[in-house]
């Protein structure tokens, strides 16, 4: 599987996975009406803008040239965060590619890039009911840091996300360390 920076030709596949994964993963968390209203076309336009701007960084995992999943990351957006803190803004695999290693290869490449860019830690936000995602995040070194949950409204319902954090140091072998 290849992990590369997304280009404009990937925007449609990224949007399709974005909508499909939301509908599959969040069916019992987010209101059905909201999930049914998600638009691949609007997401495609949004991702085209992000790709053109380079913010956030968007990686895609491809198998035989077909996008299987994606991960976006950048500077941590939390109020008061330090410039050495990165954030996984989103990570999704096509539901047909769940549990195939797509998320792991995306995370490992993103982590490598974060370290190259000087980040020391990485955070992400997740619905506490999303047990599949939490199990994955724990398996790659993230842990709930006890920060206050983030509450917001989506589709007329109050939702909550919790923050998970990992330290990035020690994850990249440089040529100097190989001597």
C-alpha positions, 0 to 999 in steps of 0.5 A, a space after each residue: 500500500 502506498 501513502 502519498 500526499 493527496 492531489 486534486 484527482 484524489 478529492 472525489 475518493 476522499 469525499 466518498 470515503 468521508 461520507 461513507 465512513 461517517 454513515 457507517 461509523 456514526 450511525 448510532 452517534 450522530 442523527 440519521 437525518 444529518 448523516 443522510 444529508 451529507 453531500 459527497 459533492 460538497 465534501 469534494 469541493 471542500 477537499 479540493 480547496 484544502 488540497 490546493 491550499 495544502 492545509 491541512 496536510 492530506 495523505 491518502 493510502 492507495 492500493 493498486 491506485 485506488 484510495 482506501 483511506 486518508 488522514 489529515 493533520 496539521 498544527 494542533 487547533 486547541 486553544 493554548 496549544 504549543 507550536 510543537 503540538 500536531 493534531 490528526 484532524 481526521 482519519 478515515 478508511 473506506 468501510 470496506 477496508 476497515 481492519 486491513 491496516 489502512 489506518 496504521 500505514 496512514 498513521 505511521 507515515 503521518 507520524 514520520 512527517 510530523 517528526 520531520 516537521 518538528 512536532 513533539 506530540 499529537 492529539 486528536 478528538 474522538 466520540 467516546 462512543 466510537 469504540 472501534 476508533 478508540 481501540 485503534 488509537 490506543 493500539 498506535 500509542 494514543 491515550 485519553 489525556 483527561 482534558 475536558 470534553 469538547 461539546 457541540 451541536 450537530 444535527 440538532 443533538 448535543 454531542 461530545 468528543 474526548 481528546 487523546 494524545 501521544 508523544 511522537 519522540 522515539 518513533 523516527 530513526 535518522 541516519 545519525 541514529 543508525 551508525 
